[in-house]
Amino acid sequence: MAIIDRIRFDAPSEEMLVWRYPGEQLRLGSQLVVNQSQEAVFVKKGEALDVFGPGTHTLSTGNLPLLHRLVNLSFGGDTSFTAEVWFVNKTVKRDLKWGTKAPIPIIDSVYNYTVNVRAYGRWGLRITDSRSFVTQMVGTLKMTDTARIEEYFIVEIDQKFSDALSEFFESEKSSVFQANAQLNELSTFTGNAVTREFQRYGIEIVNFNIERISIPEEEMEKFQELLGKRMESDQIGGAGVPVDQQVGQSPPRPPQDLPQERPKPETSDETDALVAKLKALKKMLEDELITNEEYEAKKKEILEKF
């Protein structure tokens, strides 16, 4: 293999995160050209050693101290040596997409109901520590392709996001069904969790946004049906049946000459039960679990029973 005298990488796109120079047979005295927004990392035996910033560098024992020490041990001071050169893109990449690969089961702390949700958004990163990035991503994980690295990041985001999402709704005591009204708070909360994970790779998360949280339509319908049954059960069990109307007894008929009136709640308990049901119904409307027409119809039905 020919000895390389000039090492350079002109990236075809700013989207590329990292690129490995195709040759490994290098010579002291060779020219290393590093473009703006790049860093070049020399790797030997899987270890990220010397790092070069933008500019033209003549390779010598003076500017390759860590690598030269290994070369001397291996080659007895020969001016030619083998090493990998990785070019790292340090520009900010903002418009990256992420999304959960599978539904995330969340226990709604308000309704005590398990909901499967999906989430989608955008994020951005910047490599701040090239040595750490190459060591973690290239050395440990053996990844040499930008697409594979980004795919790995998405998996990491998915996992951290799932944990943080559950923690958010539990700590805030808010409903999953109100998630899309809390996207700013959710983005900040989950973004902090994602940031901590990526710092160990030498990566800064410059933006992390949740654009949408979705619940499958069939699950929404099932949940609405369940809530409807719960409300009906509450109405039956909490209406407060008078003693003289217990099972097996008929209520006394009012005299024919007196106007018949619709029974009114006669106790504070019955009134409280009425108010509680109407409040619960109103919350379902605010959470967009029922339509305004369904709300008005159900409210009328509840009031007619008292």
Contacts in CASP RR format, 6 or more apart in sequence:
PFRMAT RR
TARGET T0000
AUTHOR 0000-0000-0000
METHOD contacts of the structure
MODEL  1
MAIIDRIRFDAPSEEMLVWRYPGEQLRLGSQLVVNQSQEAVFVKKGEALD
VFGPGTHTLSTGNLPLLHRLVNLSFGGDTSFTAEVWFVNKTVKRDLKWGT
KAPIPIIDSVYNYTVNVRAYGRWGLRITDSRSFVTQMVGTLKMTDTARIE
EYFIVEIDQKFSDALSEFFESEKSSVFQANAQLNELSTFTGNAVTREFQR
YGIEIVNFNIERISIPEEEMEKFQELLGKRMESDQIGGAGVPVDQQVGQS
PPRPPQDLPQERPKPETSDETDALVAKLKALKKMLEDELITNEEYEAKKK
EILEKF
1 23 0 8 1.000
1 24 0 8 1.000
1 25 0 8 1.000
2 25 0 8 1.000
3 25 0 8 1.000
3 26 0 8 1.000
3 27 0 8 1.000
3 80 0 8 1.000
4 23 0 8 1.000
4 25 0 8 1.000
4 26 0 8 1.000
4 27 0 8 1.000
4 30 0 8 1.000
5 27 0 8 1.000
5 29 0 8 1.000
5 30 0 8 1.000
5 31 0 8 1.000
6 30 0 8 1.000
6 31 0 8 1.000
6 33 0 8 1.000
7 21 0 8 1.000
7 26 0 8 1.000
7 30 0 8 1.000
7 31 0 8 1.000
7 32 0 8 1.000
7 33 0 8 1.000
7 40 0 8 1.000
7 85 0 8 1.000
8 32 0 8 1.000
8 33 0 8 1.000
8 35 0 8 1.000
9 19 0 8 1.000
9 21 0 8 1.000
9 35 0 8 1.000
9 38 0 8 1.000
9 87 0 8 1.000
10 35 0 8 1.000
11 19 0 8 1.000
11 35 0 8 1.000
11 38 0 8 1.000
11 87 0 8 1.000
11 89 0 8 1.000
14 89 0 8 1.000
14 91 0 8 1.000
14 93 0 8 1.000
15 93 0 8 1.000
15 146 0 8 1.000
16 89 0 8 1.000
16 146 0 8 1.000
17 88 0 8 1.000
17 89 0 8 1.000
17 93 0 8 1.000
17 127 0 8 1.000
17 146 0 8 1.000
17 149 0 8 1.000
17 150 0 8 1.000
18 86 0 8 1.000
18 87 0 8 1.000
18 88 0 8 1.000
18 89 0 8 1.000
18 133 0 8 1.000
18 134 0 8 1.000
18 137 0 8 1.000
18 138 0 8 1.000
18 144 0 8 1.000
18 146 0 8 1.000
18 149 0 8 1.000
19 86 0 8 1.000
19 87 0 8 1.000
19 89 0 8 1.000
19 146 0 8 1.000
20 84 0 8 1.000
20 85 0 8 1.000
20 86 0 8 1.000
20 87 0 8 1.000
20 138 0 8 1.000
20 144 0 8 1.000
21 84 0 8 1.000
21 85 0 8 1.000
21 86 0 8 1.000
21 87 0 8 1.000
23 85 0 8 1.000
24 82 0 8 1.000
24 83 0 8 1.000
24 84 0 8 1.000
25 80 0 8 1.000
25 82 0 8 1.000
26 59 0 8 1.000
26 80 0 8 1.000
26 81 0 8 1.000
26 82 0 8 1.000
26 83 0 8 1.000
26 85 0 8 1.000
27 59 0 8 1.000
27 79 0 8 1.000
27 80 0 8 1.000
27 81 0 8 1.000
28 59 0 8 1.000
28 60 0 8 1.000
28 61 0 8 1.000
28 64 0 8 1.000
28 79 0 8 1.000
28 80 0 8 1.000
28 81 0 8 1.000
29 58 0 8 1.000
29 59 0 8 1.000
29 60 0 8 1.000
29 79 0 8 1.000
30 58 0 8 1.000
30 59 0 8 1.000
31 56 0 8 1.000
31 57 0 8 1.000
31 58 0 8 1.000
31 59 0 8 1.000
32 40 0 8 1.000
32 52 0 8 1.000
32 56 0 8 1.000
32 57 0 8 1.000
32 58 0 8 1.000
32 59 0 8 1.000
32 85 0 8 1.000
33 55 0 8 1.000
33 56 0 8 1.000
33 57 0 8 1.000
34 40 0 8 1.000
34 52 0 8 1.000
34 53 0 8 1.000
34 54 0 8 1.000
34 55 0 8 1.000
34 56 0 8 1.000
34 57 0 8 1.000
34 87 0 8 1.000
35 54 0 8 1.000
35 55 0 8 1.000
36 54 0 8 1.000
37 54 0 8 1.000
37 89 0 8 1.000
37 90 0 8 1.000
37 91 0 8 1.000
38 53 0 8 1.000
38 54 0 8 1.000
38 87 0 8 1.000
38 88 0 8 1.000
38 89 0 8 1.000
38 90 0 8 1.000
39 51 0 8 1.000
39 52 0 8 1.000
39 53 0 8 1.000
39 54 0 8 1.000
39 87 0 8 1.000
39 88 0 8 1.000
39 90 0 8 1.000
39 130 0 8 1.000
40 51 0 8 1.000
40 52 0 8 1.000
40 53 0 8 1.000
40 85 0 8 1.000
40 86 0 8 1.000
40 87 0 8 1.000
40 88 0 8 1.000
41 48 0 8 1.000
41 49 0 8 1.000
41 50 0 8 1.000
41 51 0 8 1.000
41 52 0 8 1.000
41 85 0 8 1.000
41 86 0 8 1.000
41 88 0 8 1.000
41 130 0 8 1.000
41 131 0 8 1.000
41 134 0 8 1.000
42 48 0 8 1.000
42 49 0 8 1.000
42 50 0 8 1.000
42 51 0 8 1.000
42 52 0 8 1.000
42 64 0 8 1.000
42 67 0 8 1.000
42 83 0 8 1.000
42 84 0 8 1.000
42 85 0 8 1.000
43 49 0 8 1.000
43 83 0 8 1.000
43 84 0 8 1.000
43 85 0 8 1.000
43 86 0 8 1.000
43 134 0 8 1.000
43 138 0 8 1.000
43 139 0 8 1.000
44 67 0 8 1.000
44 70 0 8 1.000
44 71 0 8 1.000
44 82 0 8 1.000
44 83 0 8 1.000
44 84 0 8 1.000
45 70 0 8 1.000
46 84 0 8 1.000
46 139 0 8 1.000
47 135 0 8 1.000
48 86 0 8 1.000
48 130 0 8 1.000
48 131 0 8 1.000
48 132 0 8 1.000
48 134 0 8 1.000
48 135 0 8 1.000
48 138 0 8 1.000
48 139 0 8 1.000
49 64 0 8 1.000
49 66 0 8 1.000
49 67 0 8 1.000
49 70 0 8 1.000
50 63 0 8 1.000
50 64 0 8 1.000
50 65 0 8 1.000
50 66 0 8 1.000
50 67 0 8 1.000
51 130 0 8 1.000
51 131 0 8 1.000
52 63 0 8 1.000
57 63 0 8 1.000
61 68 0 8 1.000
62 68 0 8 1.000
64 71 0 8 1.000
67 81 0 8 1.000
67 83 0 8 1.000
71 77 0 8 1.000
71 78 0 8 1.000
71 81 0 8 1.000
71 83 0 8 1.000
74 81 0 8 1.000
75 81 0 8 1.000
86 130 0 8 1.000
86 134 0 8 1.000
86 138 0 8 1.000
88 127 0 8 1.000
88 130 0 8 1.000
88 133 0 8 1.000
88 134 0 8 1.000
89 127 0 8 1.000
90 126 0 8 1.000
90 127 0 8 1.000
90 128 0 8 1.000
90 130 0 8 1.000
91 126 0 8 1.000
92 124 0 8 1.000
92 125 0 8 1.000
92 126 0 8 1.000
92 206 0 8 1.000
93 124 0 8 1.000
93 125 0 8 1.000
93 126 0 8 1.000
94 122 0 8 1.000
94 124 0 8 1.000
94 206 0 8 1.000
94 207 0 8 1.000
95 122 0 8 1.000
95 124 0 8 1.000
96 122 0 8 1.000
96 123 0 8 1.000
96 124 0 8 1.000
96 125 0 8 1.000
96 150 0 8 1.000
97 120 0 8 1.000
97 121 0 8 1.000
97 122 0 8 1.000
98 120 0 8 1.000
98 121 0 8 1.000
98 122 0 8 1.000
98 123 0 8 1.000
98 154 0 8 1.000
98 157 0 8 1.000
98 158 0 8 1.000
99 118 0 8 1.000
99 119 0 8 1.000
99 120 0 8 1.000
99 121 0 8 1.000
99 154 0 8 1.000
99 157 0 8 1.000
99 158 0 8 1.000
100 117 0 8 1.000
100 118 0 8 1.000
100 119 0 8 1.000
100 120 0 8 1.000
100 158 0 8 1.000
100 161 0 8 1.000
100 162 0 8 1.000
101 154 0 8 1.000
101 155 0 8 1.000
101 158 0 8 1.000
103 116 0 8 1.000
103 117 0 8 1.000
103 118 0 8 1.000
103 216 0 8 1.000
104 116 0 8 1.000
104 117 0 8 1.000
104 118 0 8 1.000
104 119 0 8 1.000
104 161 0 8 1.000
104 162 0 8 1.000
104 165 0 8 1.000
104 166 0 8 1.000
105 114 0 8 1.000
105 115 0 8 1.000
105 116 0 8 1.000
106 114 0 8 1.000
106 115 0 8 1.000
106 116 0 8 1.000
106 117 0 8 1.000
106 165 0 8 1.000
106 166 0 8 1.000
106 169 0 8 1.000
106 176 0 8 1.000
107 113 0 8 1.000
107 114 0 8 1.000
107 115 0 8 1.000
107 166 0 8 1.000
108 114 0 8 1.000
108 115 0 8 1.000
108 169 0 8 1.000
108 175 0 8 1.000
108 176 0 8 1.000
108 177 0 8 1.000
109 169 0 8 1.000
109 170 0 8 1.000
109 173 0 8 1.000
109 174 0 8 1.000
109 175 0 8 1.000
110 173 0 8 1.000
110 174 0 8 1.000
110 175 0 8 1.000
111 175 0 8 1.000
111 177 0 8 1.000
111 223 0 8 1.000
111 227 0 8 1.000
113 223 0 8 1.000
113 226 0 8 1.000
115 176 0 8 1.000
115 177 0 8 1.000
115 215 0 8 1.000
115 219 0 8 1.000
115 223 0 8 1.000
116 215 0 8 1.000
116 216 0 8 1.000
116 219 0 8 1.000
117 165 0 8 1.000
117 176 0 8 1.000
117 179 0 8 1.000
117 213 0 8 1.000
117 214 0 8 1.000
117 215 0 8 1.000
118 213 0 8 1.000
118 214 0 8 1.000
119 161 0 8 1.000
119 165 0 8 1.000
119 210 0 8 1.000
119 212 0 8 1.000
119 213 0 8 1.000
119 214 0 8 1.000
120 210 0 8 1.000
120 211 0 8 1.000
120 212 0 8 1.000
120 214 0 8 1.000
121 209 0 8 1.000
121 210 0 8 1.000
121 211 0 8 1.000
121 212 0 8 1.000
122 207 0 8 1.000
122 209 0 8 1.000
122 211 0 8 1.000
123 157 0 8 1.000
123 194 0 8 1.000
123 205 0 8 1.000
123 207 0 8 1.000
123 208 0 8 1.000
123 209 0 8 1.000
124 205 0 8 1.000
124 206 0 8 1.000
124 207 0 8 1.000
124 208 0 8 1.000
125 153 0 8 1.000
125 198 0 8 1.000
125 203 0 8 1.000
125 204 0 8 1.000
125 205 0 8 1.000
125 206 0 8 1.000
126 203 0 8 1.000
126 204 0 8 1.000
126 206 0 8 1.000
127 133 0 8 1.000
127 202 0 8 1.000
127 203 0 8 1.000
127 204 0 8 1.000
128 202 0 8 1.000
128 203 0 8 1.000
128 204 0 8 1.000
129 202 0 8 1.000
132 200 0 8 1.000
132 201 0 8 1.000
132 202 0 8 1.000
133 201 0 8 1.000
133 202 0 8 1.000
133 203 0 8 1.000
136 200 0 8 1.000
136 201 0 8 1.000
136 202 0 8 1.000
137 143 0 8 1.000
137 149 0 8 1.000
137 152 0 8 1.000
137 201 0 8 1.000
138 144 0 8 1.000
141 152 0 8 1.000
143 149 0 8 1.000
143 152 0 8 1.000
153 198 0 8 1.000
156 194 0 8 1.000
156 197 0 8 1.000
156 198 0 8 1.000
157 194 0 8 1.000
160 190 0 8 1.000
160 193 0 8 1.000
160 194 0 8 1.000
160 197 0 8 1.000
161 190 0 8 1.000
161 193 0 8 1.000
161 194 0 8 1.000
163 193 0 8 1.000
164 189 0 8 1.000
164 190 0 8 1.000
164 191 0 8 1.000
164 192 0 8 1.000
164 193 0 8 1.000
164 194 0 8 1.000
165 186 0 8 1.000
165 190 0 8 1.000
167 189 0 8 1.000
167 193 0 8 1.000
168 185 0 8 1.000
168 186 0 8 1.000
168 189 0 8 1.000
168 190 0 8 1.000
169 175 0 8 1.000
169 176 0 8 1.000
169 179 0 8 1.000
172 182 0 8 1.000
172 185 0 8 1.000
174 182 0 8 1.000
175 287 0 8 1.000
176 213 0 8 1.000
176 215 0 8 1.000
177 215 0 8 1.000
177 223 0 8 1.000
177 287 0 8 1.000
177 288 0 8 1.000
177 289 0 8 1.000
178 287 0 8 1.000
179 186 0 8 1.000
179 213 0 8 1.000
180 212 0 8 1.000
180 213 0 8 1.000
183 209 0 8 1.000
183 210 0 8 1.000
183 211 0 8 1.000
183 213 0 8 1.000
186 210 0 8 1.000
186 213 0 8 1.000
187 208 0 8 1.000
187 209 0 8 1.000
187 210 0 8 1.000
190 208 0 8 1.000
190 210 0 8 1.000
191 205 0 8 1.000
191 208 0 8 1.000
194 205 0 8 1.000
194 208 0 8 1.000
195 204 0 8 1.000
195 205 0 8 1.000
195 208 0 8 1.000
198 204 0 8 1.000
198 205 0 8 1.000
220 289 0 8 1.000
223 289 0 8 1.000
224 289 0 8 1.000
224 290 0 8 1.000
227 284 0 8 1.000
227 289 0 8 1.000
231 277 0 8 1.000
231 280 0 8 1.000
231 281 0 8 1.000
231 298 0 8 1.000
234 277 0 8 1.000
234 280 0 8 1.000
235 277 0 8 1.000
235 302 0 8 1.000
235 305 0 8 1.000
238 273 0 8 1.000
239 270 0 8 1.000
239 273 0 8 1.000
239 305 0 8 1.000
239 306 0 8 1.000
240 269 0 8 1.000
240 270 0 8 1.000
240 273 0 8 1.000
242 251 0 8 1.000
244 251 0 8 1.000
244 252 0 8 1.000
245 251 0 8 1.000
254 260 0 8 1.000
262 304 0 8 1.000
263 306 0 8 1.000
264 306 0 8 1.000
265 271 0 8 1.000
265 273 0 8 1.000
265 274 0 8 1.000
265 306 0 8 1.000
270 306 0 8 1.000
274 302 0 8 1.000
274 303 0 8 1.000
274 306 0 8 1.000
277 302 0 8 1.000
278 299 0 8 1.000
278 302 0 8 1.000
281 290 0 8 1.000
281 295 0 8 1.000
281 298 0 8 1.000
281 299 0 8 1.000
281 302 0 8 1.000
282 295 0 8 1.000
284 290 0 8 1.000
284 295 0 8 1.000
285 292 0 8 1.000
285 295 0 8 1.000
290 298 0 8 1.000
END
